[in-house]
Amino acid sequence: MPPELLSSNFRDEDFMSFRRADIYSLSLVLWEIVSRTQLSDEHIPGAYKLPYEDDVSAEPTLQAMELIVCQQKMRPAFPSTDGETNLFGCNFKIIFAEIPASSGLKSLERLCKVITECWTEEPTWRLSALKMKKDLSHEYNEVRPQPK
């Protein structure tokens, strides 16, 4: 649930508020995909986890979610290539710095950046669906196999 809904700052009279809330929700779905992506031959993803599963009970209250999402400003952690380092925030730039641009991991890094731009606390700062489509289409075109 987006921060603005948890903190009762949702403007239900503004249609754009619904769109921005959906972008936040989509970012969590994309995080779920990334968290289950095999990053390298050595990295095998762990068991499936819900966003925030390590931070709240199996059936969290709205108050518990408001605490971690709005007050503590937590977001789910990204997987790492070394099994130890959290890729959340700017840390993933350091980890991916030595990876060749032709690697699929560079695209994964960019996808992580898109996700972080979509789950920001301020709804008006989130990417629009069109901007997400353009960014993700650009990445797809860079990594897709070229016809022979």
Biotite code that builds the C-alpha atoms (Angstrom):
import biotite.structure as struc

atoms = struc.array([
    struc.Atom([0.000, 0.000, 0.000], chain_id="A", res_id=1, res_name="MET", atom_name="CA", element="C"),
    struc.Atom([1.461, 3.392, -0.959], chain_id="A", res_id=2, res_name="PRO", atom_name="CA", element="C"),
    struc.Atom([2.643, 5.759, 1.777], chain_id="A", res_id=3, res_name="PRO", atom_name="CA", element="C"),
    struc.Atom([-0.041, 8.321, 1.014], chain_id="A", res_id=4, res_name="GLU", atom_name="CA", element="C"),
    struc.Atom([-2.777, 5.755, 1.724], chain_id="A", res_id=5, res_name="LEU", atom_name="CA", element="C"),
    struc.Atom([-1.097, 4.531, 4.894], chain_id="A", res_id=6, res_name="LEU", atom_name="CA", element="C"),
    struc.Atom([-0.655, 8.071, 6.235], chain_id="A", res_id=7, res_name="SER", atom_name="CA", element="C"),
    struc.Atom([-4.176, 9.195, 5.238], chain_id="A", res_id=8, res_name="SER", atom_name="CA", element="C"),
    struc.Atom([-2.811, 11.810, 2.828], chain_id="A", res_id=9, res_name="ASN", atom_name="CA", element="C"),
    struc.Atom([-4.467, 10.291, -0.227], chain_id="A", res_id=10, res_name="PHE", atom_name="CA", element="C"),
    struc.Atom([-6.412, 12.762, -2.357], chain_id="A", res_id=11, res_name="ARG", atom_name="CA", element="C"),
    struc.Atom([-9.280, 10.650, -3.685], chain_id="A", res_id=12, res_name="ASP", atom_name="CA", element="C"),
    struc.Atom([-10.803, 13.621, -5.528], chain_id="A", res_id=13, res_name="GLU", atom_name="CA", element="C"),
    struc.Atom([-7.735, 13.738, -7.817], chain_id="A", res_id=14, res_name="ASP", atom_name="CA", element="C"),
    struc.Atom([-7.587, 10.972, -10.443], chain_id="A", res_id=15, res_name="PHE", atom_name="CA", element="C"),
    struc.Atom([-3.791, 11.346, -10.725], chain_id="A", res_id=16, res_name="MET", atom_name="CA", element="C"),
    struc.Atom([-3.531, 10.218, -7.099], chain_id="A", res_id=17, res_name="SER", atom_name="CA", element="C"),
    struc.Atom([-4.875, 6.803, -8.130], chain_id="A", res_id=18, res_name="PHE", atom_name="CA", element="C"),
    struc.Atom([-2.398, 6.572, -10.980], chain_id="A", res_id=19, res_name="ARG", atom_name="CA", element="C"),
    struc.Atom([0.529, 7.470, -8.726], chain_id="A", res_id=20, res_name="ARG", atom_name="CA", element="C"),
    struc.Atom([-0.605, 4.917, -6.127], chain_id="A", res_id=21, res_name="ALA", atom_name="CA", element="C"),
    struc.Atom([-0.738, 2.274, -8.883], chain_id="A", res_id=22, res_name="ASP", atom_name="CA", element="C"),
    struc.Atom([2.840, 3.141, -9.902], chain_id="A", res_id=23, res_name="ILE", atom_name="CA", element="C"),
    struc.Atom([3.966, 2.552, -6.323], chain_id="A", res_id=24, res_name="TYR", atom_name="CA", element="C"),
    struc.Atom([2.185, -0.824, -6.318], chain_id="A", res_id=25, res_name="SER", atom_name="CA", element="C"),
    struc.Atom([3.723, -1.744, -9.662], chain_id="A", res_id=26, res_name="LEU", atom_name="CA", element="C"),
    struc.Atom([7.172, -0.984, -8.250], chain_id="A", res_id=27, res_name="SER", atom_name="CA", element="C"),
    struc.Atom([6.597, -3.611, -5.565], chain_id="A", res_id=28, res_name="LEU", atom_name="CA", element="C"),
    struc.Atom([5.576, -6.158, -8.213], chain_id="A", res_id=29, res_name="VAL", atom_name="CA", element="C"),
    struc.Atom([8.733, -5.344, -10.192], chain_id="A", res_id=30, res_name="LEU", atom_name="CA", element="C"),
    struc.Atom([10.755, -5.749, -6.983], chain_id="A", res_id=31, res_name="TRP", atom_name="CA", element="C"),
    struc.Atom([9.237, -9.208, -6.556], chain_id="A", res_id=32, res_name="GLU", atom_name="CA", element="C"),
    struc.Atom([10.412, -10.118, -10.069], chain_id="A", res_id=33, res_name="ILE", atom_name="CA", element="C"),
    struc.Atom([13.911, -8.725, -9.507], chain_id="A", res_id=34, res_name="VAL", atom_name="CA", element="C"),
    struc.Atom([14.216, -10.493, -6.160], chain_id="A", res_id=35, res_name="SER", atom_name="CA", element="C"),
    struc.Atom([13.590, -13.819, -7.904], chain_id="A", res_id=36, res_name="ARG", atom_name="CA", element="C"),
    struc.Atom([15.965, -13.160, -10.829], chain_id="A", res_id=37, res_name="THR", atom_name="CA", element="C"),
    struc.Atom([19.120, -15.243, -11.049], chain_id="A", res_id=38, res_name="GLN", atom_name="CA", element="C"),
    struc.Atom([21.866, -12.600, -11.148], chain_id="A", res_id=39, res_name="LEU", atom_name="CA", element="C"),
    struc.Atom([24.712, -14.917, -12.170], chain_id="A", res_id=40, res_name="SER", atom_name="CA", element="C"),
    struc.Atom([25.583, -18.600, -12.430], chain_id="A", res_id=41, res_name="ASP", atom_name="CA", element="C"),
    struc.Atom([26.801, -18.473, -8.834], chain_id="A", res_id=42, res_name="GLU", atom_name="CA", element="C"),
    struc.Atom([23.753, -16.625, -7.503], chain_id="A", res_id=43, res_name="HIS", atom_name="CA", element="C"),
    struc.Atom([20.604, -18.652, -6.935], chain_id="A", res_id=44, res_name="ILE", atom_name="CA", element="C"),
    struc.Atom([17.645, -16.597, -5.667], chain_id="A", res_id=45, res_name="PRO", atom_name="CA", element="C"),
    struc.Atom([16.321, -17.479, -2.247], chain_id="A", res_id=46, res_name="GLY", atom_name="CA", element="C"),
    struc.Atom([12.786, -18.524, -1.479], chain_id="A", res_id=47, res_name="ALA", atom_name="CA", element="C"),
    struc.Atom([9.981, -16.182, -2.488], chain_id="A", res_id=48, res_name="TYR", atom_name="CA", element="C"),
    struc.Atom([9.261, -13.413, 0.002], chain_id="A", res_id=49, res_name="LYS", atom_name="CA", element="C"),
    struc.Atom([6.602, -10.776, 0.120], chain_id="A", res_id=50, res_name="LEU", atom_name="CA", element="C"),
    struc.Atom([7.747, -7.159, 0.214], chain_id="A", res_id=51, res_name="PRO", atom_name="CA", element="C"),
    struc.Atom([8.520, -6.213, 3.843], chain_id="A", res_id=52, res_name="TYR", atom_name="CA", element="C"),
    struc.Atom([8.194, -9.861, 4.950], chain_id="A", res_id=53, res_name="GLU", atom_name="CA", element="C"),
    struc.Atom([11.307, -9.595, 7.113], chain_id="A", res_id=54, res_name="ASP", atom_name="CA", element="C"),
    struc.Atom([10.060, -6.415, 8.772], chain_id="A", res_id=55, res_name="ASP", atom_name="CA", element="C"),
    struc.Atom([6.432, -7.142, 9.720], chain_id="A", res_id=56, res_name="VAL", atom_name="CA", element="C"),
    struc.Atom([4.311, -10.074, 10.821], chain_id="A", res_id=57, res_name="SER", atom_name="CA", element="C"),
    struc.Atom([2.615, -12.402, 8.332], chain_id="A", res_id=58, res_name="ALA", atom_name="CA", element="C"),
    struc.Atom([-0.582, -10.337, 8.622], chain_id="A", res_id=59, res_name="GLU", atom_name="CA", element="C"),
    struc.Atom([0.601, -6.800, 9.435], chain_id="A", res_id=60, res_name="PRO", atom_name="CA", element="C"),
    struc.Atom([-1.697, -4.116, 10.717], chain_id="A", res_id=61, res_name="THR", atom_name="CA", element="C"),
    struc.Atom([-2.067, -0.804, 8.913], chain_id="A", res_id=62, res_name="LEU", atom_name="CA", element="C"),
    struc.Atom([-0.253, 0.796, 11.840], chain_id="A", res_id=63, res_name="GLN", atom_name="CA", element="C"),
    struc.Atom([2.727, -1.564, 11.444], chain_id="A", res_id=64, res_name="ALA", atom_name="CA", element="C"),
    struc.Atom([2.920, -0.838, 7.723], chain_id="A", res_id=65, res_name="MET", atom_name="CA", element="C"),
    struc.Atom([2.560, 2.910, 8.316], chain_id="A", res_id=66, res_name="GLU", atom_name="CA", element="C"),
    struc.Atom([5.457, 2.726, 10.778], chain_id="A", res_id=67, res_name="LEU", atom_name="CA", element="C"),
    struc.Atom([7.927, 1.053, 8.414], chain_id="A", res_id=68, res_name="ILE", atom_name="CA", element="C"),
    struc.Atom([6.789, 2.631, 5.115], chain_id="A", res_id=69, res_name="VAL", atom_name="CA", element="C"),
    struc.Atom([6.003, 6.195, 6.208], chain_id="A", res_id=70, res_name="CYS", atom_name="CA", element="C"),
    struc.Atom([7.899, 6.857, 9.415], chain_id="A", res_id=71, res_name="GLN", atom_name="CA", element="C"),
    struc.Atom([10.978, 4.668, 8.920], chain_id="A", res_id=72, res_name="GLN", atom_name="CA", element="C"),
    struc.Atom([10.786, 5.124, 5.115], chain_id="A", res_id=73, res_name="LYS", atom_name="CA", element="C"),
    struc.Atom([11.800, 1.508, 4.514], chain_id="A", res_id=74, res_name="MET", atom_name="CA", element="C"),
    struc.Atom([11.557, -0.181, 1.141], chain_id="A", res_id=75, res_name="ARG", atom_name="CA", element="C"),
    struc.Atom([12.282, -3.816, 0.265], chain_id="A", res_id=76, res_name="PRO", atom_name="CA", element="C"),
    struc.Atom([15.951, -4.675, -0.209], chain_id="A", res_id=77, res_name="ALA", atom_name="CA", element="C"),
    struc.Atom([17.248, -5.589, -3.638], chain_id="A", res_id=78, res_name="PHE", atom_name="CA", element="C"),
    struc.Atom([19.163, -8.841, -4.122], chain_id="A", res_id=79, res_name="PRO", atom_name="CA", element="C"),
    struc.Atom([22.921, -8.692, -4.437], chain_id="A", res_id=80, res_name="SER", atom_name="CA", element="C"),
    struc.Atom([25.577, -10.323, -6.566], chain_id="A", res_id=81, res_name="THR", atom_name="CA", element="C"),
    struc.Atom([27.723, -11.307, -3.581], chain_id="A", res_id=82, res_name="ASP", atom_name="CA", element="C"),
    struc.Atom([24.991, -12.551, -1.251], chain_id="A", res_id=83, res_name="GLY", atom_name="CA", element="C"),
    struc.Atom([25.784, -9.920, 1.385], chain_id="A", res_id=84, res_name="GLU", atom_name="CA", element="C"),
    struc.Atom([25.441, -6.405, 0.024], chain_id="A", res_id=85, res_name="THR", atom_name="CA", element="C"),
    struc.Atom([22.035, -4.766, -0.144], chain_id="A", res_id=86, res_name="ASN", atom_name="CA", element="C"),
    struc.Atom([21.412, -3.091, -3.487], chain_id="A", res_id=87, res_name="LEU", atom_name="CA", element="C"),
    struc.Atom([18.847, -0.654, -2.119], chain_id="A", res_id=88, res_name="PHE", atom_name="CA", element="C"),
    struc.Atom([19.431, 3.048, -2.669], chain_id="A", res_id=89, res_name="GLY", atom_name="CA", element="C"),
    struc.Atom([22.733, 4.013, -4.240], chain_id="A", res_id=90, res_name="CYS", atom_name="CA", element="C"),
    struc.Atom([24.640, 0.913, -3.092], chain_id="A", res_id=91, res_name="ASN", atom_name="CA", element="C"),
    struc.Atom([23.736, -0.994, -6.240], chain_id="A", res_id=92, res_name="PHE", atom_name="CA", element="C"),
    struc.Atom([25.709, 1.502, -8.339], chain_id="A", res_id=93, res_name="LYS", atom_name="CA", element="C"),
    struc.Atom([28.888, 0.526, -6.518], chain_id="A", res_id=94, res_name="ILE", atom_name="CA", element="C"),
    struc.Atom([28.302, -3.196, -6.936], chain_id="A", res_id=95, res_name="ILE", atom_name="CA", element="C"),
    struc.Atom([27.489, -2.953, -10.630], chain_id="A", res_id=96, res_name="PHE", atom_name="CA", element="C"),
    struc.Atom([30.282, -0.472, -11.440], chain_id="A", res_id=97, res_name="ALA", atom_name="CA", element="C"),
    struc.Atom([32.685, -3.138, -12.749], chain_id="A", res_id=98, res_name="GLU", atom_name="CA", element="C"),
    struc.Atom([30.134, -5.068, -14.814], chain_id="A", res_id=99, res_name="ILE", atom_name="CA", element="C"),
    struc.Atom([30.487, -4.704, -18.595], chain_id="A", res_id=100, res_name="PRO", atom_name="CA", element="C"),
    struc.Atom([27.753, -2.664, -20.256], chain_id="A", res_id=101, res_name="ALA", atom_name="CA", element="C"),
    struc.Atom([26.835, -5.649, -22.452], chain_id="A", res_id=102, res_name="SER", atom_name="CA", element="C"),
    struc.Atom([25.908, -7.666, -19.360], chain_id="A", res_id=103, res_name="SER", atom_name="CA", element="C"),
    struc.Atom([22.285, -8.288, -18.493], chain_id="A", res_id=104, res_name="GLY", atom_name="CA", element="C"),
    struc.Atom([23.186, -7.167, -14.977], chain_id="A", res_id=105, res_name="LEU", atom_name="CA", element="C"),
    struc.Atom([23.587, -3.589, -16.218], chain_id="A", res_id=106, res_name="LYS", atom_name="CA", element="C"),
    struc.Atom([19.966, -3.721, -17.331], chain_id="A", res_id=107, res_name="SER", atom_name="CA", element="C"),
    struc.Atom([19.011, -5.150, -13.959], chain_id="A", res_id=108, res_name="LEU", atom_name="CA", element="C"),
    struc.Atom([20.797, -2.214, -12.326], chain_id="A", res_id=109, res_name="GLU", atom_name="CA", element="C"),
    struc.Atom([18.782, 0.198, -14.452], chain_id="A", res_id=110, res_name="ARG", atom_name="CA", element="C"),
    struc.Atom([15.566, -1.650, -13.610], chain_id="A", res_id=111, res_name="LEU", atom_name="CA", element="C"),
    struc.Atom([16.396, -1.268, -9.911], chain_id="A", res_id=112, res_name="CYS", atom_name="CA", element="C"),
    struc.Atom([16.815, 2.457, -10.501], chain_id="A", res_id=113, res_name="LYS", atom_name="CA", element="C"),
    struc.Atom([13.384, 2.630, -12.176], chain_id="A", res_id=114, res_name="VAL", atom_name="CA", element="C"),
    struc.Atom([11.864, 0.776, -9.233], chain_id="A", res_id=115, res_name="ILE", atom_name="CA", element="C"),
    struc.Atom([13.369, 3.186, -6.697], chain_id="A", res_id=116, res_name="THR", atom_name="CA", element="C"),
    struc.Atom([12.017, 6.115, -8.725], chain_id="A", res_id=117, res_name="GLU", atom_name="CA", element="C"),
    struc.Atom([8.549, 4.557, -8.588], chain_id="A", res_id=118, res_name="CYS", atom_name="CA", element="C"),
    struc.Atom([8.318, 3.882, -4.864], chain_id="A", res_id=119, res_name="TRP", atom_name="CA", element="C"),
    struc.Atom([9.476, 7.258, -3.631], chain_id="A", res_id=120, res_name="THR", atom_name="CA", element="C"),
    struc.Atom([7.449, 8.614, -0.744], chain_id="A", res_id=121, res_name="GLU", atom_name="CA", element="C"),
    struc.Atom([6.346, 11.757, -2.591], chain_id="A", res_id=122, res_name="GLU", atom_name="CA", element="C"),
    struc.Atom([3.716, 10.667, -5.169], chain_id="A", res_id=123, res_name="PRO", atom_name="CA", element="C"),
    struc.Atom([4.393, 13.553, -7.560], chain_id="A", res_id=124, res_name="THR", atom_name="CA", element="C"),
    struc.Atom([8.053, 12.481, -7.849], chain_id="A", res_id=125, res_name="TRP", atom_name="CA", element="C"),
    struc.Atom([7.191, 8.972, -9.062], chain_id="A", res_id=126, res_name="ARG", atom_name="CA", element="C"),
    struc.Atom([7.728, 8.093, -12.686], chain_id="A", res_id=127, res_name="LEU", atom_name="CA", element="C"),
    struc.Atom([4.702, 8.170, -14.933], chain_id="A", res_id=128, res_name="SER", atom_name="CA", element="C"),
    struc.Atom([3.584, 4.977, -16.657], chain_id="A", res_id=129, res_name="ALA", atom_name="CA", element="C"),
    struc.Atom([4.724, 6.432, -19.990], chain_id="A", res_id=130, res_name="LEU", atom_name="CA", element="C"),
    struc.Atom([8.202, 7.239, -18.649], chain_id="A", res_id=131, res_name="LYS", atom_name="CA", element="C"),
    struc.Atom([8.467, 3.726, -17.194], chain_id="A", res_id=132, res_name="MET", atom_name="CA", element="C"),
    struc.Atom([7.445, 2.233, -20.531], chain_id="A", res_id=133, res_name="LYS", atom_name="CA", element="C"),
    struc.Atom([10.060, 4.301, -22.368], chain_id="A", res_id=134, res_name="LYS", atom_name="CA", element="C"),
    struc.Atom([12.837, 3.424, -19.911], chain_id="A", res_id=135, res_name="ASP", atom_name="CA", element="C"),
    struc.Atom([12.023, -0.289, -19.853], chain_id="A", res_id=136, res_name="LEU", atom_name="CA", element="C"),
    struc.Atom([11.574, -0.442, -23.643], chain_id="A", res_id=137, res_name="SER", atom_name="CA", element="C"),
    struc.Atom([14.977, 1.181, -24.063], chain_id="A", res_id=138, res_name="HIS", atom_name="CA", element="C"),
    struc.Atom([16.552, -1.441, -21.792], chain_id="A", res_id=139, res_name="GLU", atom_name="CA", element="C"),
    struc.Atom([14.783, -4.266, -23.603], chain_id="A", res_id=140, res_name="TYR", atom_name="CA", element="C"),
    struc.Atom([16.052, -3.009, -26.953], chain_id="A", res_id=141, res_name="ASN", atom_name="CA", element="C"),
    struc.Atom([19.616, -2.901, -25.608], chain_id="A", res_id=142, res_name="GLU", atom_name="CA", element="C"),
    struc.Atom([19.678, -6.483, -24.340], chain_id="A", res_id=143, res_name="VAL", atom_name="CA", element="C"),
    struc.Atom([17.404, -8.373, -26.714], chain_id="A", res_id=144, res_name="ARG", atom_name="CA", element="C"),
    struc.Atom([19.110, -10.674, -29.189], chain_id="A", res_id=145, res_name="PRO", atom_name="CA", element="C"),
    struc.Atom([19.535, -9.063, -32.590], chain_id="A", res_id=146, res_name="GLN", atom_name="CA", element="C"),
    struc.Atom([18.147, -10.924, -35.620], chain_id="A", res_id=147, res_name="PRO", atom_name="CA", element="C"),
    struc.Atom([20.784, -12.612, -37.746], chain_id="A", res_id=148, res_name="LYS", atom_name="CA", element="C"),
])
